[in-house]
Amino acid sequence: MATMSKNSGTSDTLRSGAIFTVSDDRTRALANATETWFAAATECQREMMSFVSMRLEKDAETTREMMGCRNVADVTAIQSRWMEDTLRDYNSEIGKLMTICTKSLNGDGRTR
């Protein structure tokens, strides 16, 4: 599985001031907001990639189980369990993404 750096090159560039000279508080506020947005977007992207990978593994395992079934009752039981697990996983993932966004909005989302 691919790994991503916790720090973005954009954040380092913004902090260094290489793109523009910070001339006033508004410019600094814009730079901080941009850095926070990039950090949150990167964290959300990392979380979603991890989630998709996990779901694909679970879906593949469910498919293998279903292919080994000899009757419809077993298939139905596996499908029912898969549906419950899938809904639970998606609900949990939405919670994680909302936490990332909330932390970002509260000013806690920037990587340091």
C-alpha positions in Angstrom: 0.0 0.0 0.0 1.3 3.5 -0.9 2.2 5.8 1.9 1.9 9.6 1.9 4.0 12.1 3.8 2.3 13.9 6.7 3.8 17.2 5.5 3.1 18.8 2.2 5.6 20.7 0.1 3.0 23.4 -0.2 3.0 24.0 3.5 6.8 24.3 3.6 6.7 26.7 0.7 4.0 28.8 2.3 5.8 28.9 5.6 9.1 29.9 3.9 7.4 32.8 2.1 9.1 31.8 -1.2 5.9 32.4 -3.2 5.3 36.0 -1.9 6.4 38.3 0.7 4.1 38.6 3.7 3.2 42.2 3.7 0.3 42.4 6.1 -2.0 40.5 8.4 -4.5 39.7 5.7 -1.8 38.0 3.6 -0.6 36.0 6.6 -4.2 35.0 7.3 -4.7 33.8 3.7 -1.4 31.8 3.9 -2.5 30.2 7.2 -6.0 29.4 5.8 -4.4 27.9 2.7 -2.0 25.8 4.7 -4.8 24.6 7.0 -7.0 23.7 4.0 -4.2 21.8 2.3 -3.4 19.9 5.5 -7.0 18.9 6.0 -7.5 17.9 2.4 -4.3 15.8 2.5 -5.5 14.1 5.8 -8.9 13.4 4.3 -7.4 12.0 1.1 -5.1 9.7 3.2 -8.1 8.6 5.3 -10.2 7.9 2.2 -7.5 5.9 0.5 -7.1 3.8 3.6 -10.8 3.3 3.9 -11.2 2.2 0.2 -8.3 -0.3 0.6 -10.0 -1.8 3.7 -13.4 -2.0 2.0 -12.0 -3.7 -1.1 -10.3 -6.3 1.1 -13.5 -7.0 2.9 -15.6 -7.1 -0.3 -13.1 -9.5 -1.9 -13.3 -11.8 1.2 -17.1 -11.7 1.1 -17.1 -12.6 -2.6 -14.8 -15.6 -1.9 -17.2 -16.7 0.9 -20.2 -16.4 -1.4 -18.5 -18.4 -4.2 -18.1 -21.3 -1.8 -21.7 -21.4 -0.8 -23.8 -24.4 -1.8 -27.3 -23.0 -1.1 -29.2 -19.7 -1.3 -29.7 -19.5 2.5 -25.9 -19.3 3.0 -25.5 -16.6 0.3 -28.3 -14.6 1.9 -26.7 -14.8 5.4 -23.4 -13.7 4.0 -25.0 -10.9 2.0 -26.9 -9.7 5.1 -23.7 -9.7 7.2 -21.9 -7.8 4.4 -24.6 -5.2 4.2 -24.4 -4.6 8.0 -20.6 -4.4 8.0 -20.6 -2.1 5.0 -23.1 0.4 6.5 -21.2 0.3 9.8 -17.9 1.0 8.0 -19.3 3.8 6.0 -20.9 5.4 9.0 -17.6 5.2 10.9 -15.7 6.7 8.0 -18.0 9.7 7.7 -17.4 10.3 11.4 -13.7 10.2 10.9 -13.9 12.6 7.9 -16.1 15.0 9.9 -13.7 14.9 12.8 -10.8 15.9 10.4 -12.9 18.8 9.0 -14.1 20.0 12.4 -10.5 20.0 13.7 -9.5 22.0 10.7 -12.2 24.5 11.2 -11.3 24.9 14.8 -7.7 25.6 13.9 -6.4 22.2 15.2 -5.8 20.7 11.7 -2.5 22.2 10.7 0.5 20.0 10.6 3.4 21.5 12.5 
